[in-house]
Amino acid sequence: QVQLVESGGGLVQAGGSLRLVCAASGSAFRIKTMAWYRQAPGKQRDMVALITTGGDTNYADSVKGRFTISRDNEENTVYLQMNSLKPEDTAVYYCNVEYFYRGWNDRWGQGTQVTVSS
């Protein structure tokens, strides 16, 4: 099984930056896609960015040019660098990992709050 630990959320003023980190641990697993999602109060959970094993990335239109997703395959860690933050980026951010262990599975992190003040 895979366990995910997220860190890096917090309170920041508009225009500021934050870096989210999600580390996967466990044994005998192989990670495929790693992604970040976010959910604002009263709204659905939406994909923010994803990255494949080969490094291909995809971003939500609302964050293109401001957020950068990256990963360290040796450390099974995914990062989300968030720059030029806006109040509308305020949400709980969740890491999601697709992995192989006795079949394909996916797991969510516990979530980390990001609050951007105007």
N, CA, C and O atoms as a GROMACS GRO file, in nm:
protein
  472
    1GLN      N    1   0.083  -0.118   0.000
    1GLN     CA    2   0.000   0.000   0.000
    1GLN      C    3   0.087   0.125   0.000
    1GLN      O    4   0.204   0.121   0.037
    2VAL      N    5   0.028   0.236  -0.042
    2VAL     CA    6   0.098   0.363  -0.051
    2VAL      C    7   0.038   0.462   0.048
    2VAL      O    8  -0.084   0.474   0.059
    3GLN      N    9   0.122   0.530   0.119
    3GLN     CA   10   0.079   0.639   0.206
    3GLN      C   11   0.134   0.770   0.150
    3GLN      O   12   0.246   0.776   0.102
    4LEU      N   13   0.053   0.875   0.158
    4LEU     CA   14   0.092   1.006   0.108
    4LEU      C   15   0.092   1.106   0.222
    4LEU      O   16   0.001   1.109   0.304
    5VAL      N   17   0.196   1.188   0.226
    5VAL     CA   18   0.205   1.294   0.325
    5VAL      C   19   0.227   1.425   0.251
    5VAL      O   20   0.324   1.440   0.177
    6GLU      N   21   0.136   1.518   0.272
    6GLU     CA   22   0.144   1.649   0.207
    6GLU      C   23   0.195   1.754   0.305
    6GLU      O   24   0.177   1.743   0.426
    7SER      N   25   0.259   1.855   0.250
    7SER     CA   26   0.304   1.967   0.332
    7SER      C   27   0.317   2.090   0.242
    7SER      O   28   0.319   2.080   0.120
    8GLY      N   29   0.327   2.206   0.307
    8GLY     CA   30   0.358   2.328   0.233
    8GLY      C   31   0.246   2.428   0.219
    8GLY      O   32   0.268   2.537   0.168
    9GLY      N   33   0.126   2.395   0.263
    9GLY     CA   34   0.017   2.490   0.255
    9GLY      C   35   0.035   2.603   0.355
    9GLY      O   36   0.127   2.601   0.436
   10GLY      N   37  -0.055   2.701   0.349
   10GLY     CA   38  -0.049   2.811   0.444
   10GLY      C   39  -0.124   2.933   0.395
   10GLY      O   40  -0.201   2.927   0.300
   11LEU      N   41  -0.098   3.044   0.462
   11LEU     CA   42  -0.161   3.172   0.430
   11LEU      C   43  -0.059   3.262   0.362
   11LEU      O   44   0.053   3.277   0.410
   12VAL      N   45  -0.098   3.320   0.250
   12VAL     CA   46  -0.008   3.406   0.175
   12VAL      C   47  -0.088   3.519   0.115
   12VAL      O   48  -0.207   3.504   0.087
   13GLN      N   49  -0.024   3.633   0.094
   13GLN     CA   50  -0.091   3.746   0.030
   13GLN      C   51  -0.094   3.726  -0.122
   13GLN      O   52  -0.011   3.655  -0.178
   14ALA      N   53  -0.189   3.788  -0.184
   14ALA     CA   54  -0.200   3.782  -0.330
   14ALA      C   55  -0.067   3.827  -0.393
   14ALA      O   56  -0.006   3.926  -0.351
   15GLY      N   57  -0.026   3.752  -0.494
   15GLY     CA   58   0.101   3.778  -0.558
   15GLY      C   59   0.216   3.698  -0.502
   15GLY      O   60   0.326   3.696  -0.558
   16GLY      N   61   0.192   3.633  -0.389
   16GLY     CA   62   0.297   3.556  -0.325
   16GLY      C   63   0.310   3.416  -0.382
   16GLY      O   64   0.245   3.381  -0.480
   17SER      N   65   0.396   3.336  -0.319
   17SER     CA   66   0.426   3.202  -0.367
   17SER      C   67   0.420   3.101  -0.253
   17SER      O   68   0.443   3.134  -0.137
   18LEU      N   69   0.388   2.979  -0.289
   18LEU     CA   70   0.394   2.866  -0.198
   18LEU      C   71   0.441   2.745  -0.277
   18LEU      O   72   0.426   2.739  -0.399
   19ARG      N   73   0.498   2.650  -0.206
   19ARG     CA   74   0.541   2.525  -0.267
   19ARG      C   75   0.481   2.409  -0.189
   19ARG      O   76   0.506   2.395  -0.069
   20LEU      N   77   0.403   2.328  -0.256
   20LEU     CA   78   0.344   2.210  -0.195
   20LEU      C   79   0.431   2.089  -0.225
   20LEU      O   80   0.491   2.077  -0.332
   21VAL      N   81   0.435   1.999  -0.127
   21VAL     CA   82   0.513   1.876  -0.140
   21VAL      C   83   0.425   1.757  -0.102
   21VAL      O   84   0.351   1.763  -0.004
   22CYS      N   85   0.434   1.651  -0.179
   22CYS     CA   86   0.362   1.528  -0.148
   22CYS      C   87   0.460   1.411  -0.162
   22CYS      O   88   0.512   1.386  -0.271
   23ALA      N   89   0.484   1.341  -0.052
   23ALA     CA   90   0.577   1.229  -0.052
   23ALA      C   91   0.502   1.098  -0.036
   23ALA      O   92   0.419   1.083   0.054
   24ALA      N   93   0.531   1.005  -0.123
   24ALA     CA   94   0.469   0.873  -0.118
   24ALA      C   95   0.564   0.774  -0.053
   24ALA      O   96   0.684   0.776  -0.080
   25SER      N   97   0.510   0.689   0.032
   25SER     CA   98   0.591   0.587   0.097
   25SER      C   99   0.514   0.456   0.101
   25SER      O  100   0.393   0.453   0.082
   26GLY      N  101   0.587   0.350   0.125
   26GLY     CA  102   0.528   0.217   0.126
   26GLY      C  103   0.628   0.119   0.070
   26GLY      O  104   0.748   0.146   0.071
   27SER      N  105   0.581   0.008   0.020
   27SER     CA  106   0.673  -0.091  -0.035
   27SER      C  107   0.611  -0.159  -0.155
   27SER      O  108   0.489  -0.170  -0.167
   28ALA      N  109   0.697  -0.204  -0.241
   28ALA     CA  110   0.658  -0.285  -0.356
   28ALA      C  111   0.552  -0.219  -0.443
   28ALA      O  112   0.455  -0.284  -0.482
   29PHE      N  113   0.567  -0.093  -0.474
   29PHE     CA  114   0.473  -0.027  -0.560
   29PHE      C  115   0.549   0.049  -0.670
   29PHE      O  116   0.667   0.080  -0.656
   30ARG      N  117   0.476   0.077  -0.777
   30ARG     CA  118   0.533   0.154  -0.888
   30ARG      C  119   0.437   0.266  -0.920
   30ARG      O  120   0.320   0.241  -0.951
   31ILE      N  121   0.484   0.389  -0.914
   31ILE     CA  122   0.398   0.504  -0.935
   31ILE      C  123   0.394   0.541  -1.081
   31ILE      O  124   0.495   0.538  -1.151
   32LYS      N  125   0.273   0.575  -1.127
   32LYS     CA  126   0.256   0.620  -1.265
   32LYS      C  127   0.233   0.771  -1.265
   32LYS      O  128   0.330   0.847  -1.268
   33THR      N  129   0.112   0.815  -1.262
   33THR     CA  130   0.080   0.958  -1.268
   33THR      C  131   0.070   1.016  -1.128
   33THR      O  132   0.016   0.953  -1.036
   34MET      N  133   0.123   1.136  -1.112
   34MET     CA  134   0.109   1.212  -0.988
   34MET      C  135   0.040   1.343  -1.022
   34MET      O  136   0.068   1.404  -1.125
   35ALA      N  137  -0.049   1.385  -0.934
   35ALA     CA  138  -0.129   1.503  -0.968
   35ALA      C  139  -0.167   1.580  -0.842
   35ALA      O  140  -0.163   1.529  -0.730
   36TRP      N  141  -0.204   1.705  -0.866
   36TRP     CA  142  -0.260   1.790  -0.761
   36TRP      C  143  -0.401   1.831  -0.802
   36TRP      O  144  -0.426   1.868  -0.917
   37TYR      N  145  -0.491   1.824  -0.705
   37TYR     CA  146  -0.628   1.869  -0.722
   37TYR      C  147  -0.655   1.975  -0.615
   37TYR      O  148  -0.578   1.988  -0.519
   38ARG      N  149  -0.763   2.048  -0.632
   38ARG     CA  150  -0.803   2.142  -0.526
   38ARG      C  151  -0.954   2.148  -0.518
   38ARG      O  152  -1.027   2.123  -0.614
   39GLN      N  153  -0.999   2.182  -0.398
   39GLN     CA  154  -1.143   2.192  -0.372
   39GLN      C  155  -1.170   2.313  -0.285
   39GLN      O  156  -1.125   2.319  -0.170
   40ALA      N  157  -1.243   2.407  -0.339
   40ALA     CA  158  -1.284   2.525  -0.263
   40ALA      C  159  -1.418   2.494  -0.196
   40ALA      O  160  -1.490   2.404  -0.240
   41PRO      N  161  -1.452   2.565  -0.090
   41PRO     CA  162  -1.579   2.539  -0.020
   41PRO      C  163  -1.698   2.547  -0.114
   41PRO      O  164  -1.714   2.642  -0.190
   42GLY      N  165  -1.781   2.444  -0.108
   42GLY     CA  166  -1.901   2.442  -0.189
   42GLY      C  167  -1.880   2.408  -0.335
   42GLY      O  168  -1.975   2.413  -0.414
   43LYS      N  169  -1.757   2.374  -0.372
   43LYS     CA  170  -1.728   2.343  -0.512
   43LYS      C  171  -1.674   2.202  -0.525
   43LYS      O  172  -1.634   2.140  -0.426
   44GLN      N  173  -1.672   2.152  -0.648
   44GLN     CA  174  -1.621   2.018  -0.671
   44GLN      C  175  -1.468   2.020  -0.670
   44GLN      O  176  -1.404   2.125  -0.682
   45ARG      N  177  -1.410   1.900  -0.657
   45ARG     CA  178  -1.266   1.888  -0.660
   45ARG      C  179  -1.221   1.886  -0.806
   45ARG      O  180  -1.269   1.804  -0.885
   46ASP      N  181  -1.130   1.974  -0.841
   46ASP     CA  182  -1.083   1.987  -0.979
   46ASP      C  183  -0.934   1.961  -0.989
   46ASP      O  184  -0.858   1.989  -0.896
   47MET      N  185  -0.891   1.908  -1.102
   47MET     CA  186  -0.751   1.886  -1.128
   47MET      C  187  -0.681   2.020  -1.149
   47MET      O  188  -0.731   2.107  -1.220
   48VAL      N  189  -0.565   2.034  -1.086
   48VAL     CA  190  -0.484   2.154  -1.103
   48VAL      C  191  -0.369   2.128  -1.198
   48VAL      O  192  -0.344   2.204  -1.292
   49ALA      N  193  -0.298   2.017  -1.174
   49ALA     CA  194  -0.183   1.982  -1.257
   49ALA      C  195  -0.153   1.835  -1.240
   49ALA      O  196  -0.177   1.778  -1.134
   50LEU      N  197  -0.100   1.773  -1.346
   50LEU     CA  198  -0.057   1.636  -1.335
   50LEU      C  199   0.074   1.618  -1.410
   50LEU      O  200   0.108   1.696  -1.499
   51ILE      N  201   0.147   1.512  -1.371
   51ILE     CA  202   0.274   1.483  -1.435
   51ILE      C  203   0.288   1.332  -1.448
   51ILE      O  204   0.262   1.258  -1.353
   52THR      N  205   0.330   1.287  -1.565
   52THR     CA  206   0.347   1.144  -1.589
   52THR      C  207   0.487   1.100  -1.546
   52THR      O  208   0.571   1.182  -1.510
   53THR      N  209   0.508   0.971  -1.553
   53THR     CA  210   0.639   0.916  -1.518
   53THR      C  211   0.747   0.975  -1.607
   53THR      O  212   0.859   0.999  -1.562
   54GLY      N  213   0.714   0.998  -1.732
   54GLY     CA  214   0.810   1.053  -1.826
   54GLY      C  215   0.828   1.203  -1.818
   54GLY      O  216   0.913   1.259  -1.888
   55GLY      N  217   0.750   1.269  -1.734
   55GLY     CA  218   0.766   1.413  -1.717
   55GLY      C  219   0.669   1.499  -1.797
   55GLY      O  220   0.678   1.622  -1.792
   56ASP      N  221   0.578   1.437  -1.871
   56ASP     CA  222   0.477   1.516  -1.942
   56ASP      C  223   0.382   1.578  -1.841
   56ASP      O  224   0.344   1.514  -1.743
   57THR      N  225   0.343   1.702  -1.866
   57THR     CA  226   0.259   1.773  -1.771
   57THR      C  227   0.131   1.824  -1.837
   57THR      O  228   0.123   1.840  -1.959
   58ASN      N  229   0.032   1.849  -1.752
   58ASN     CA  230  -0.093   1.907  -1.796
   58ASN      C  231  -0.143   1.997  -1.685
   58ASN      O  232  -0.136   1.961  -1.567
   59TYR      N  233  -0.194   2.114  -1.723
   59TYR     CA  234  -0.238   2.212  -1.624
   59TYR      C  235  -0.380   2.258  -1.653
   59TYR      O  236  -0.423   2.263  -1.768
   60ALA      N  237  -0.451   2.293  -1.547
   60ALA     CA  238  -0.578   2.362  -1.564
   60ALA      C  239  -0.549   2.500  -1.624
   60ALA      O  240  -0.446   2.560  -1.596
   61ASP      N  241  -0.640   2.547  -1.707
   61ASP     CA  242  -0.620   2.676  -1.773
   61ASP      C  243  -0.598   2.789  -1.672
   61ASP      O  244  -0.522   2.882  -1.697
   62SER      N  245  -0.664   2.779  -1.558
   62SER     CA  246  -0.660   2.887  -1.459
   62SER      C  247  -0.523   2.903  -1.393
   62SER      O  248  -0.496   3.006  -1.331
   63VAL      N  249  -0.437   2.802  -1.405
   63VAL     CA  250  -0.308   2.809  -1.337
   63VAL      C  251  -0.189   2.809  -1.434
   63VAL      O  252  -0.074   2.821  -1.392
   64LYS      N  253  -0.217   2.795  -1.561
   64LYS     CA  254  -0.108   2.792  -1.659
   64LYS      C  255  -0.025   2.920  -1.652
   64LYS      O  256  -0.077   3.031  -1.646
   65GLY      N  257   0.107   2.900  -1.653
   65GLY     CA  258   0.198   3.014  -1.645
   65GLY      C  259   0.228   3.060  -1.504
   65GLY      O  260   0.318   3.141  -1.482
   66ARG      N  261   0.152   3.009  -1.405
   66ARG     CA  262   0.175   3.048  -1.266
   66ARG      C  263   0.221   2.931  -1.179
   66ARG      O  264   0.302   2.949  -1.088
   67PHE      N  265   0.169   2.812  -1.207
   67PHE     CA  266   0.202   2.693  -1.128
   67PHE      C  267   0.292   2.601  -1.210
   67PHE      O  268   0.283   2.594  -1.332
   68THR      N  269   0.379   2.531  -1.138
   68THR     CA  270   0.467   2.433  -1.202
   68THR      C  271   0.467   2.305  -1.120
   68THR      O  272   0.495   2.307  -1.001
   69ILE      N  273   0.436   2.194  -1.185
   69ILE     CA  274   0.441   2.064  -1.119
   69ILE      C  275   0.571   1.994  -1.158
   69ILE      O  276   0.615   2.003  -1.273
   70SER      N  277   0.631   1.926  -1.063
   70SER     CA  278   0.752   1.849  -1.090
   70SER      C  279   0.753   1.728  -0.998
   70SER      O  280   0.675   1.720  -0.903
   71ARG      N  281   0.842   1.633  -1.027
   71ARG     CA  282   0.848   1.513  -0.945
   71ARG      C  283   0.990   1.462  -0.937
   71ARG      O  284   1.073   1.486  -1.025
   72ASP      N  285   1.014   1.390  -0.830
   72ASP     CA  286   1.141   1.320  -0.810
   72ASP      C  287   1.107   1.172  -0.805
   72ASP      O  288   1.054   1.124  -0.705
   73ASN      N  289   1.136   1.101  -0.912
   73ASN     CA  290   1.097   0.960  -0.920
   73ASN      C  291   1.172   0.872  -0.820
   73ASN      O  292   1.119   0.772  -0.774
   74GLU      N  293   1.294   0.910  -0.788
   74GLU     CA  294   1.370   0.830  -0.691
   74GLU      C  295   1.314   0.845  -0.550
   74GLU      O  296   1.316   0.750  -0.471
   75GLU      N  297   1.264   0.964  -0.520
   75GLU     CA  298   1.210   0.990  -0.387
   75GLU      C  299   1.058   0.974  -0.382
   75GLU      O  300   0.998   0.991  -0.276
   76ASN      N  301   0.996   0.942  -0.497
   76ASN     CA  302   0.850   0.928  -0.503
   76ASN      C  303   0.780   1.050  -0.446
   76ASN      O  304   0.688   1.039  -0.365
   77THR      N  305   0.824   1.165  -0.490
   77THR     CA  306   0.772   1.291  -0.439
   77THR      C  307   0.729   1.379  -0.555
   77THR      O  308   0.793   1.384  -0.660
   78VAL      N  309   0.619   1.449  -0.533
   78VAL     CA  310   0.569   1.544  -0.633
   78VAL      C  311   0.559   1.680  -0.567
   78VAL      O  312   0.525   1.692  -0.449
   79TYR      N  313   0.589   1.783  -0.646
   79TYR     CA  314   0.590   1.919  -0.598
   79TYR      C  315   0.494   2.004  -0.681
   79TYR      O  316   0.466   1.975  -0.797
   80LEU      N  317   0.443   2.110  -0.618
   80LEU     CA  318   0.365   2.208  -0.690
   80LEU      C  319   0.415   2.346  -0.648
   80LEU      O  320   0.388   2.392  -0.537
   81GLN      N  321   0.486   2.411  -0.737
   81GLN     CA  322   0.531   2.548  -0.713
   81GLN      C  323   0.423   2.643  -0.761
   81GLN      O  324   0.387   2.642  -0.879
   82MET      N  325   0.373   2.723  -0.671
   82MET     CA  326   0.263   2.814  -0.702
   82MET      C  327   0.311   2.958  -0.688
   82MET      O  328   0.346   3.001  -0.578
   83ASN      N  329   0.313   3.030  -0.798
   83ASN     CA  330   0.355   3.169  -0.800
   83ASN      C  331   0.239   3.259  -0.839
   83ASN      O  332   0.137   3.213  -0.890
   84SER      N  333   0.255   3.387  -0.814
   84SER     CA  334   0.152   3.486  -0.850
   84SER      C  335   0.014   3.440  -0.802
   84SER      O  336  -0.083   3.443  -0.877
   85LEU      N  337   0.008   3.400  -0.678
   85LEU     CA  338  -0.117   3.347  -0.624
   85LEU      C  339  -0.226   3.452  -0.619
   85LEU      O  340  -0.201   3.570  -0.598
   86LYS      N  341  -0.348   3.406  -0.640
   86LYS     CA  342  -0.466   3.491  -0.640
   86LYS      C  343  -0.564   3.444  -0.534
   86LYS      O  344  -0.561   3.327  -0.496
   87PRO      N  345  -0.651   3.530  -0.485
   87PRO     CA  346  -0.750   3.486  -0.387
   87PRO      C  347  -0.834   3.368  -0.436
   87PRO      O  348  -0.874   3.284  -0.356
   88GLU      N  349  -0.859   3.361  -0.564
   88GLU     CA  350  -0.938   3.250  -0.617
   88GLU      C  351  -0.862   3.117  -0.617
   88GLU      O  352  -0.920   3.013  -0.649
   89ASP      N  353  -0.734   3.118  -0.582
   89ASP     CA  354  -0.660   2.994  -0.566
   89ASP      C  355  -0.682   2.932  -0.428
   89ASP      O  356  -0.636   2.822  -0.401
   90THR      N  357  -0.752   3.003  -0.342
   90THR     CA  358  -0.780   2.952  -0.208
   90THR      C  359  -0.861   2.824  -0.215
   90THR      O  360  -0.967   2.820  -0.277
   91ALA      N  361  -0.811   2.719  -0.151
   91ALA     CA  362  -0.876   2.589  -0.155
   91ALA      C  363  -0.794   2.491  -0.069
   91ALA      O  364  -0.684   2.522  -0.023
   92VAL      N  365  -0.851   2.374  -0.050
   92VAL     CA  366  -0.773   2.262   0.003
   92VAL      C  367  -0.712   2.190  -0.116
   92VAL      O  368  -0.783   2.154  -0.211
   93TYR      N  369  -0.583   2.170  -0.112
   93TYR     CA  370  -0.511   2.106  -0.221
   93TYR      C  371  -0.481   1.961  -0.183
   93TYR      O  372  -0.432   1.932  -0.074
   94TYR      N  373  -0.512   1.871  -0.276
   94TYR     CA  374  -0.494   1.728  -0.253
   94TYR      C  375  -0.397   1.670  -0.356
   94TYR      O  376  -0.402   1.701  -0.475
   95CYS      N  377  -0.309   1.586  -0.306
   95CYS     CA  378  -0.221   1.510  -0.393
   95CYS      C  379  -0.293   1.380  -0.431
   95CYS      O  380  -0.364   1.321  -0.350
   96ASN      N  381  -0.274   1.337  -0.554
   96ASN     CA  382  -0.329   1.209  -0.599
   96ASN      C  383  -0.221   1.133  -0.674
   96ASN      O  384  -0.152   1.188  -0.760
   97VAL      N  385  -0.208   1.005  -0.640
   97VAL     CA  386  -0.104   0.922  -0.701
   97VAL      C  387  -0.168   0.797  -0.758
   97VAL      O  388  -0.246   0.729  -0.691
   98GLU      N  389  -0.135   0.767  -0.881
   98GLU     CA  390  -0.177   0.642  -0.944
   98GLU      C  391  -0.058   0.546  -0.938
   98GLU      O  392   0.052   0.580  -0.980
   99TYR      N  393  -0.082   0.426  -0.884
   99TYR     CA  394   0.030   0.334  -0.866
   99TYR      C  395  -0.012   0.192  -0.892
   99TYR      O  396  -0.131   0.160  -0.894
  100PHE      N  397   0.088   0.106  -0.911
  100PHE     CA  398   0.062  -0.035  -0.936
  100PHE      C  399   0.105  -0.116  -0.816
  100PHE      O  400   0.222  -0.114  -0.776
  101TYR      N  401   0.011  -0.187  -0.759
  101TYR     CA  402   0.037  -0.283  -0.652
  101TYR      C  403  -0.076  -0.384  -0.657
  101TYR      O  404  -0.188  -0.356  -0.616
  102ARG      N  405  -0.045  -0.502  -0.709
  102ARG     CA  406  -0.148  -0.604  -0.730
  102ARG      C  407  -0.262  -0.546  -0.813
  102ARG      O  408  -0.379  -0.574  -0.787
  103GLY      N  409  -0.229  -0.468  -0.911
  103GLY     CA  410  -0.326  -0.400  -0.994
  103GLY      C  411  -0.309  -0.249  -0.981
  103GLY      O  412  -0.236  -0.202  -0.894
  104TRP      N  413  -0.378  -0.173  -1.068
  104TRP     CA  414  -0.367  -0.028  -1.062
  104TRP      C  415  -0.461   0.027  -0.956
  104TRP      O  416  -0.577  -0.014  -0.944
  105ASN      N  417  -0.406   0.123  -0.880
  105ASN     CA  418  -0.481   0.186  -0.772
  105ASN      C  419  -0.452   0.336  -0.775
  105ASN      O  420  -0.360   0.382  -0.843
  106ASP      N  421  -0.531   0.412  -0.702
  106ASP     CA  422  -0.495   0.550  -0.678
  106ASP      C  423  -0.524   0.586  -0.533
  106ASP      O  424  -0.612   0.527  -0.470
  107ARG      N  425  -0.450   0.682  -0.484
  107ARG     CA  426  -0.464   0.722  -0.343
  107ARG      C  427  -0.459   0.874  -0.332
  107ARG      O  428  -0.387   0.941  -0.407
  108TRP      N  429  -0.537   0.926  -0.238
  108TRP     CA  430  -0.540   1.069  -0.211
  108TRP      C  431  -0.461   1.104  -0.086
  108TRP      O  432  -0.457   1.026   0.010
  109GLY      N  433  -0.398   1.220  -0.088
  109GLY     CA  434  -0.337   1.272   0.032
  109GLY      C  435  -0.443   1.330   0.124
  109GLY      O  436  -0.561   1.336   0.089
  110GLN      N  437  -0.400   1.375   0.242
  110GLN     CA  438  -0.493   1.424   0.344
  110GLN      C  439  -0.542   1.565   0.314
  110GLN      O  440  -0.640   1.610   0.373
  111GLY      N  441  -0.476   1.634   0.223
  111GLY     CA  442  -0.515   1.770   0.189
  111GLY      C  443  -0.438   1.872   0.270
  111GLY      O  444  -0.405   1.849   0.387
  112THR      N  445  -0.409   1.984   0.207
  112THR     CA  446  -0.341   2.094   0.276
  112THR      C  447  -0.408   2.225   0.234
  112THR      O  448  -0.434   2.249   0.116
  113GLN      N  449  -0.436   2.309   0.333
  113GLN     CA  450  -0.510   2.432   0.306
  113GLN      C  451  -0.417   2.539   0.251
  113GLN      O  452  -0.309   2.564   0.304
  114VAL      N  453  -0.461   2.601   0.143
  114VAL     CA  454  -0.394   2.718   0.086
  114VAL      C  455  -0.492   2.834   0.090
  114VAL      O  456  -0.601   2.826   0.033
  115THR      N  457  -0.454   2.941   0.156
  115THR     CA  458  -0.538   3.059   0.167
  115THR      C  459  -0.462   3.179   0.114
  115THR      O  460  -0.352   3.209   0.159
  116VAL      N  461  -0.522   3.249   0.017
  116VAL     CA  462  -0.459   3.366  -0.043
  116VAL      C  463  -0.545   3.487  -0.009
  116VAL      O  464  -0.661   3.496  -0.048
  117SER      N  465  -0.486   3.580   0.063
  117SER     CA  466  -0.558   3.700   0.104
  117SER      C  467  -0.538   3.811   0.000
  117SER      O  468  -0.433   3.820  -0.064
  118SER      N  469  -0.640   3.894  -0.013
  118SER     CA  470  -0.633   4.003  -0.111
  118SER      C  471  -0.574   4.129  -0.051
  118SER      O  472  -0.560   4.230  -0.120
   0.00000   0.00000   0.00000
